Amino acid sequence: MDTKHLFSNRKLFLLLIPIIAEQFLNSLMGMADSMMVSNVGAAALSGVSLVDSINNLVVQAFAAMATGGVIICSTYFGQKEMKRANEAAAQVVLVSGALSAIIVVVCLIFRGSLLSLIFGRIEADVMKAASTYFLLSILSYPGIALSAAGGAIFRAQSNTKLPMNVAIVSNILNVAGNALFIFGFHMGVLGAALATLLSRLFSAAVLLTLLSNKEREISISSIRSLKPDFGKIKRILAMGIPNGIENSMFQFGKLAIQSSVSILGTTAIAAQAMTNIFENVNGVAGCGVGIGLMTVVGQCLGAGRKDEAVYYVKKMIGWGYIVVLASCLFTYGISRPVVALAGMEKESAALCIYMLGWITIVKPLLWSPSFIIAYGMRAAGDVKFSMLVATLTMWLCRVSLATYLIRVAGLGPMGVWIGMFSDWGMRGIIFSIRFLKGKWIHKVV
């Protein structure tokens, strides 16, 4: 066993494998959801995929708040300051819960206006499906927020197995609920949304209950600990807000691109929706490596071992190349059976497979340096630089180029992926330069 470094390879595997499994399972379950909804019809799949563009924006906002908690809690954990880690964890849950309540109220009030503003004039049956799915999605936002916070707190103390187990049960309930409500009760899109709502609330309730166990190294042992501490909230937001802006800009960019795709018709929307699902699946292992890296870097810096933090970022970049390549090959291998089981129309299925082929070639080459480095930088507190670069490359490369290629050059939905490839390439170059210069490591929380 490697005793030179803070984390041996065995310890890294025990940390990362549950995270990757959890992320991978969530994406596969998302694929299963879409396969079930697609059997209701192309309009149902298109409506759900459009709303998921909004849902992903909300999910990323909550994930950003959780990221702020991981950074601070893992740093305190590395310093062995368990009392401060517990206090920070309580504030993460409080902030996440309050933010979700505000978003629920706003989205309920402006639900119809938001759909019309973002997607414009779309076919009536697609809009009907989107409106139904969006309503129940809004009600599930507190579940998303509190699940993200709870999972992040467990990961900050290197406990990645427990959130994985909760995710397994939650996703099984989601799929079972989909099967019951869609095929048993013939509830269509409403059934898919109801299953998702119940599974998300279940996940949040279980994680918060488990966090109340005082025997855990980081726990939330009483309701009194959830009183606002504005000093701690400010520190969490200082880490979370830049991440939130970065993630939100990313999702806003996707919405802008989706608006261009939505004018291409149901065939293109359905193909793009399924391609997005495949691309999420082949990226989750890499994201899992990045999420685990944040815990590793945070604990290294908390222990005052900056050289270790640099070492693990380099190591995880290499691991990122490996897992993304394997994920892309796996996803492409299952793509044809999946689109067949999903009952996709022939034209949509062929377009989906074509776009996925290009993703399988390009993503393993560009993704790791453009994302893994950023996870390490965020864990060191270098969140503003990451936010600035990701936002600029998103809008200048991905959105602008994709919009031009779709609306002017007439390349169809393939223009989305060409824009994305350019974004990955530019981001990877800039982050690599920043990492090699070493400025990011001096932004320690």
N, C-alpha and C positions, 0 to 999 in steps of 0.2 A: 504494500500500500504506500502511496505517495504521501510522505509526512512533511515534505518541504513546504508545500503550499497549504493555505487555509482550508481549501476544499480539495479533497482527493477526487480522482475520477469516479470512484464508487459513490462518493457523497454527491457529486454533480449529477450522476445518473439517477440517484434516488430523488434528487430535487427536481430534475427536468422531466423525467418520464411521466409522472402523474400530470404535470402541467400540459405536456404535449398531448397526452391521452385525453385530458379534459377538453382541450381546444379542438382536437380532432373529432371527438365524439360529438361536440356541439355542432360542428359543421356537417358531419354525416347526418345528424338528426335534422338539421336544416334542409339537407338534400331530401331526406325522407318526407319531411313536411311538404316540400314542393312537388315531389312525385305524387303524393296523395291529392294535393290541391289541383294538380294538372289534370287529374282524371275528372274533375268537375268541369273543366273546359279551359281553353286558352285565355278567355277573358278573366277567369278567376285567377289563374296563374299570373297574368299581367298585372291585375289589380293588387295582388299580394306583393309582388315584386316591387311595384312602385311605392307602396307604403313602407316596405322594408328599407327603402332608401332613407326615409325619414326616421324609422326606428333605429337604423344604424347610427344616425347622427346623435340620437338620444343616448344610445348605448355607449358611444364613444365619450360623450360628456361625462357620464357616470364613471366610466373606466378611468377617465383623467383624474377625477376626484380620488378614486381608489389608488391611482398611481402616486398621488401626493402622499397618501397614507403609507404606501409601501416604502417610499423613499425615506420618510421620517422614522417610521417604526423599525425598519431594518437597520437604520443607522444607530438608533438607540439600542437595538438588540446587540449590535456589534460592540457598543460601548458598555454593555451589561447594565444599562440604565432601565431596568424593567418597569419601575414606577412611571417614568416619563413615557415609556412605550405604551403602557396601559392607558394613560391619560390621552395620548395622541390617538390611539385606536378609538376611544369613545367619541372624540371629536370628529373623526372620519365618518363614523356611523351617523352622528348628528347632522353633519353637513350634507351627507348623501341623502338622508331622509327628508330634510328640509328642501333641498334642491328638487327632489323628485315631486314633492307636493306642489311646489310652484309651477313646475312644468306641466303637471297633470291639469291644473286649473286653467292655465293659458291655452293648452291644446284643446281642452274640451270646449272652451268658449269660441275659439277660432278654427275649429276642426274643418268645417266646409271651406272656409276661406283659404286655409293653408293648402288644401288639396288643389283648389282651383288656381291659386297663385303659383304653386310649384310646377304643376303638370299641365296647366292651361286647358285647352279643349281636347279631351280624349273621348273615345267611344263611350256611349252611355253605360253599357254593361260593364266595362272596365272600371268606370267611375263608381258604379254601384258596389262592386266588389271591394274596391279600395276604401270606400266610406265605411262599410261594415267592418272590415278588418282593422281600420285605423281606430275606431271607437274602442274596441276591446284592447287593442295594443296600448292605448293611452292609459287605461286602467292598470296595465301590468307594469308601468314604469317604476313605481315604488319597489316592486319585486326585483327588477333589474338593478336598481341603485343599491339596495341593501345586500343583494347577493354579491355584487361587485365589491362592495366595502368589506363584507365578511370574508370572502375568498382572499382578498388582498391582505387582510390582517393575518390570516393563517399562513399565507405564503411568506410574509415578512419574517415569521419565526421558523421558516424552513419546513413548515408542515404543508406540503403540497398534496399529500395523499387524501386528506380529508375532503377538501373542496372537490377533488376528482370524484370521490365516491358519491358525494351529494349530487354532482352533475350527472353521474350515471343514472341514479334513481330518478332525478328530475326529467331527464331526457326520455327515459323509458316511459314515464308517466305521460309525457307530451305525445309521444308516438301512439301509445295506447289510446289516449284521449282523442287524437286525430282519427284513428281507425274507428272508434266508437261513434264519435259525433258526425264524421263525414259519411262513413259507409253504413253504420248502424242506424243512426237517427236521420241521415240524409240532410244534415244541416249546412253542408257546403262550406263556404268561406267562414261563416259564423262559427261553425264547429271547429275549424282550424284555429281561429282566434281564441275561442274559449279554452281549448286544450293548452295553448301557449300561456294564457293568463294564469290558469291554475298551476301549471308547472313552475312558473316563475315565482309565484307567491309561496309555493311549497319550498323552493330552494332558499328563499330569503328567511323564512321562518325557521328552517332547520339550522342554517348557518348561525343565525343570531342566538338561537337556543344553545348551540354548542359553544359559542363564545362566552356564554355566561358562566362557564365552568371555571371556578377560581383556581383550579389546579393547573390550568394552562399557563405557559410562560407569559403570553400576552392574552388578556381577557377583559371583558366588560362585565364586572361583577355586580353592578347595581344601577338602578335607574338614575340615582343622584349623579353618577359619573357622566351622564348625558347632558348635564347643564352646560350652557355655552361658556367656553373659555376663549375669549376673542384673541388672546395672544397666540394660542395654539392654532386656532382656526386661521389666523392670518398666515402662519407658517405653512399650513397645509395648502391654503389657497395659493400661496406664492409658488408652490410646486405644481399644484393641480391646474390653476388657471392657464398658464402657458401650454400645458399639455392639452387642456380642454380646447383652447383656441386652435392649436395645431390639428387635433382630431376633428374638431368641428369644421374647420376650413377644408379638411380632407373630404368630409361627408358633404359639405355644401358644394364642393367641386363635383362630387359624384352626382348630386342632385342636378347641377347645371348640365352635366353631360346627359343625365337621364332625360332631361327636358328635350334635348336634341334627338335622343333615341326614340322618344315617345311619338314624334311626328312621322316615324318611318313605318308605323302600322303594327298590328298585333303580332305578325310573324317575327319581325325584328325584335320587338319588345320581349317576346317569349324566349327567343334565342339568346338575347343578351342576359335575361334573367337567369337562365340555366347556366350560362357561361360564368356569370358572377358567382353562382353557388360553387361551381367546380373550382374557380380561382380562389375562393375562400378556403375550400378544403385543402388545396395544394399549398396554401400558405400558413396553415395553422401550426405545423410543426416548427417552422421558422419563428413564428410569433411566440410559441412556447419557449423556445431557446432564449428569445429576447426577454420575456417576462421573468424567467428564472435568473437571467443575468442581472436584472435589477436588484433582486434579493442578494445575489453574490457580491456585486459591486458595493451595495449599501452596507453590508456587513463588513466588507474589507475596509472601506473608508471609515466606518465607525470604530474599527480596531486600529486605525492609524496606519494601514498598510496600502499605500497608494500604488506601490509597485505590483502588488497582487491584483489590484483593480485593472491595471493596464494589461497584465498577463491574461486575465480571464476574458477581457474584451477580445483580445487577439484569438484566444482559443475558441471562443464562441462564434466568431466570424467563420472560422474553419468548419465548425460543426454545423453552422447555418447553411453553408454550401451543400454539405452532405444531405441534411434532412430535407432541404427544399428540392434538390434533385430527385431524391427518392419519392417525395410526396407528389411531385409533378408527373413522374413516370407512373406511379400507382393510379393517380386520378385519370390520366389519359387512358390507361388500360381498362378502367371500369366505365368510361364515358359512354360507349355505345350501348352496353346493356342497360345503363341507367336511363338514357334518353328513350330507349325502347320501352322499359317498364313504366316510364313516366307518361307514355302515350303521346309524346310530342308529335306534332305534324311533321311530315317528311322534310319540308323546306326549313323549318325552324331547327330541326335536329341536325341537318347537314351544315347549316351555318354555324351552329354551336360547336360542332366537332372541328370545323375549320379554324375558328378563332382559338379554341383550346389548344390546337396543334402549335400555333405560334407562341402561345403562352408557355407551353411545355419546353420550347426551345430557348426562349429569351429569359424567363424568370430565374432559372438556376444560375445564370451568369450574372445578373444584375441585382437580385433582391438582397442578398446577405449584407454587402457593404452599405447599401442604402437604408437599411433598417436596424440591423444588429448594433452597429456603432451608436445609433441614436438612443437605443435603450440604455447602453452603458453611460452615455453622456447625461441622460436624464437622471439616472441614479446618483450621479455625482453632483447634481444640482444645476447642470448646464442646460436648463430647460428653455431659456429664451432664445439661444442660438438655434437650437433644434426647431423651435416653433417658427422662427423667421425663415429659415431655409426651407422647411417643409411647405410652408404657406406659399412662398414665392415660386418654388418649383411646381407646386400643384397648379397654381393659376397661370403661370407663364408657359409651362410646358404641357401639362396634361389637359387642362380645361380649354385653353385657347387653341391648341393644336387639334384636339379632338373635335371641338365645335367647328373649326374650319374644315376639317376632313369630312365631317358628316354633312354639314349644311351647304358647303360650297363645292368641295371636291367630289362629293357624292360617293364616298367610300363605304357608306352604311355603318353598321355598328363596329366593324373592324377598326374604324377610326378611333374608337374609344381606347383600344389596346395599343395602337401606335402612340397615342398621346401618353398613355401610362408608361410604356417602355422608355420614352424620352425623359419622363419624370424620374423614374428609377435611376437611369444612367447619370443624370445631372446631380441628383441628390447624393448618390454614392461617391462621386468625385469630390464634392464639397465636404461631406462628412469625413472622408478618408484624410483629406488635407488637415482638417481640424484635429482629428485624432492624432495624426503623426506629429503635429506641432506641440501637442500636450497641453494646450490652454484649458481644455475641458476639465482636467483633473483638479484644477485649482478652484473650481466652483463648488467645493464640498459644502454640504448642508450644515 
